[in-house]
Amino acid sequence: MDGLLDSGSDGIVIPRSLADYLGLKLEPSSRPMRVANGRDVQRYTAKASITLGRGGRCCDPIDAEVSIPAEGEPPVLIGREPIFRLYVITFVEAEKRFEMRPYRAG
């Protein structure tokens, strides 16, 4: 499944249809989420194991909390948490690509 790496998103967002397909256990959240048009919408959260990859290259699975809006069907958005904490991400805008390297404290 395709997703968008979104440095403007706080976390990982998936549509309800995908959460249902994966059989995720949805928990209502007391905090709404702000969507692209500036509205706050109710959301659910769930735990999911996510593997990022492209062109035959994959990272190790990441256990993460995902947000599922109670309305609408957004694309899969891969936001900053936990991806930008676990990886050094470099956007190469001129070439319309990005690079991901595991973060190693040093």
C-alpha positions in Angstrom: 0.0 0.0 0.0 1.3 3.5 -0.8 1.6 6.2 1.7 2.8 9.8 1.8 5.8 10.8 3.9 4.4 13.9 5.5 6.8 16.1 7.6 3.8 18.3 8.5 1.9 15.5 10.1 2.5 14.7 13.8 2.0 11.0 13.5 0.7 8.2 11.3 -2.8 8.4 9.9 -4.7 5.7 8.1 -8.3 5.5 6.8 -10.9 3.6 8.7 -11.4 1.1 5.8 -7.7 0.1 6.1 -7.9 -0.2 9.9 -11.0 -2.4 9.5 -9.3 -4.6 6.9 -6.3 -5.1 9.1 -8.6 -5.9 12.1 -7.1 -3.2 14.3 -8.6 -2.7 17.7 -9.8 0.9 17.7 -9.9 2.9 20.8 -11.7 6.3 21.0 -9.4 9.2 21.6 -10.3 12.1 23.9 -8.2 14.4 21.7 -9.5 15.3 18.2 -7.1 15.5 15.2 -6.8 18.6 13.0 -7.2 17.8 9.3 -5.8 19.6 6.3 -8.7 22.0 6.0 -8.2 23.1 9.6 -11.1 21.3 11.1 -10.9 19.2 14.3 -12.4 15.7 13.9 -12.9 12.9 16.3 -10.4 10.1 16.0 -9.6 6.6 17.1 -6.2 5.2 17.9 -4.8 1.7 17.4 -1.4 -0.1 17.6 0.0 -1.3 14.3 3.2 -2.8 13.0 4.4 -0.9 10.0 7.1 -1.7 7.4 8.3 1.1 5.2 9.9 0.3 1.9 10.2 0.9 -1.8 11.9 -0.8 -4.7 12.5 -4.0 -2.8 14.2 -2.2 0.1 12.4 -2.4 3.5 13.1 -1.2 7.0 12.5 -3.4 10.0 8.9 -3.4 11.2 8.0 -0.5 13.5 5.4 -0.8 16.2 3.5 2.5 16.3 0.3 4.1 17.3 -1.8 5.2 14.4 -4.7 7.7 14.2 -7.9 6.9 12.4 -10.3 9.8 11.7 -13.9 9.1 12.6 -14.9 10.7 9.3 -13.4 10.8 5.8 -11.0 8.5 4.0 -7.6 10.1 4.1 -4.5 8.7 2.3 -2.0 6.9 4.5 0.1 9.6 6.0 3.5 8.8 7.5 4.2 11.7 9.9 7.0 12.6 12.2 6.3 10.3 15.1 7.9 7.8 15.3 9.6 7.8 11.9 11.6 11.1 12.2 12.8 9.9 15.7 14.0 6.6 14.3 15.5 7.7 11.0 17.5 10.6 9.6 15.4 11.8 6.7 16.8 13.9 3.9 14.6 15.4 1.2 16.3 16.0 -2.1 13.7 18.3 -3.6 15.5 18.9 -6.9 15.3 15.2 -7.6 11.9 14.6 -6.1 13.2 11.9 -3.7 14.2 11.4 -0.1 16.7 9.3 1.8 16.2 7.4 5.1 19.0 6.2 7.3 18.5 4.7 10.7 19.3 7.2 13.4 22.3 6.2 15.6 23.0 8.3 18.6 26.6 9.1 18.7 
